[in-house]
Amino acid sequence: MQGGCDKGFCISYYKLSYRRKLIRTLWTFLFGSIAVVALLYFRPVLWNWPMYVALAIVALVLIFIAQAVYNYSKWQSEVRAKPPQT
């Protein structure tokens, strides 16, 4: 996505540059992790989740990691592709 929104406010995820998508993915992962840890801390009964819920959480973590790696690699390919400005 050459020329995505890299400055200012943008609501749509799809209009962001890969750098901003990476930043948003990392923030979302951070806040989501904090929420899950807080939920487990304040509700220890949830440790008795069925196996499919635990697998869903693992799948979401893997998806977040894959999305971050993908956005990082696309951002770096854009950085390498830009000609030097004089």
C-alpha positions as CSV (number, residue, x, y, z in Angstrom):
1,M,0.0,0.0,0.0
2,Q,2.2,2.8,-1.2
3,G,1.2,6.2,0.1
4,G,-1.1,5.2,2.9
5,C,-2.0,7.7,5.6
6,D,1.2,8.0,7.7
7,K,0.4,11.3,9.5
8,G,-2.7,12.6,11.3
9,F,-5.9,10.9,12.3
10,C,-7.3,8.1,10.3
11,I,-10.2,5.8,11.4
12,S,-10.0,3.2,8.7
13,Y,-7.3,0.5,9.3
14,Y,-7.1,-0.2,5.5
15,K,-6.1,3.4,4.6
16,L,-3.1,3.4,6.9
17,S,0.5,2.9,5.8
18,Y,2.1,-0.4,6.8
19,R,4.2,1.4,9.5
20,R,1.0,2.8,11.1
21,K,-0.7,-0.7,10.7
22,L,2.2,-2.2,12.6
23,I,1.9,0.4,15.4
24,R,-1.8,-0.2,15.7
25,T,-1.4,-4.0,15.7
26,L,1.2,-3.7,18.5
27,W,-1.0,-1.4,20.6
28,T,-4.0,-3.6,20.1
29,F,-2.0,-6.6,21.2
30,L,-0.7,-4.8,24.2
31,F,-4.1,-3.7,25.4
32,G,-5.7,-7.1,24.6
33,S,-3.0,-8.9,26.6
34,I,-3.5,-6.6,29.6
35,A,-7.2,-7.2,29.4
36,V,-6.8,-11.0,29.3
37,V,-4.3,-11.0,32.2
38,A,-6.6,-8.7,34.3
39,L,-9.6,-11.0,33.5
40,L,-7.6,-14.0,34.6
41,Y,-6.4,-12.2,37.7
42,F,-9.8,-11.0,38.9
43,R,-11.7,-14.1,37.8
44,P,-9.7,-17.2,38.6
45,V,-12.8,-19.3,37.9
46,L,-12.0,-18.8,34.2
47,W,-9.1,-21.2,34.5
48,N,-11.7,-23.9,34.0
49,W,-12.3,-22.9,30.4
50,P,-13.0,-25.6,27.8
51,M,-10.2,-26.6,25.5
52,Y,-11.6,-24.8,22.5
53,V,-11.5,-21.4,24.3
54,A,-7.9,-21.9,25.1
55,L,-7.2,-22.9,21.5
56,A,-9.0,-19.8,20.3
57,I,-6.8,-17.6,22.5
58,V,-3.7,-19.3,21.2
59,A,-5.0,-18.8,17.6
60,L,-5.6,-15.1,18.2
61,V,-2.1,-14.6,19.6
62,L,-0.6,-16.4,16.5
63,I,-2.7,-14.2,14.2
64,F,-1.5,-11.1,15.9
65,I,2.1,-12.2,15.6
66,A,1.6,-13.1,12.0
67,Q,0.0,-9.8,11.3
68,A,2.8,-7.9,13.0
69,V,5.4,-9.8,11.0
70,Y,3.6,-9.2,7.8
71,N,3.2,-5.5,8.4
72,Y,6.8,-5.1,9.4
73,S,8.1,-6.9,6.3
74,K,5.8,-4.8,4.0
75,W,6.9,-1.6,5.7
76,Q,10.6,-2.5,5.4
77,S,10.1,-3.4,1.7
78,E,8.5,0.1,1.2
79,V,11.5,1.7,2.9
80,R,14.0,-0.1,0.8
81,A,12.0,0.7,-2.4
82,K,12.0,4.4,-1.9
83,P,14.7,6.3,-3.8
84,P,16.9,8.6,-1.8
85,Q,15.7,12.1,-1.7
86,T,18.1,15.0,-2.4
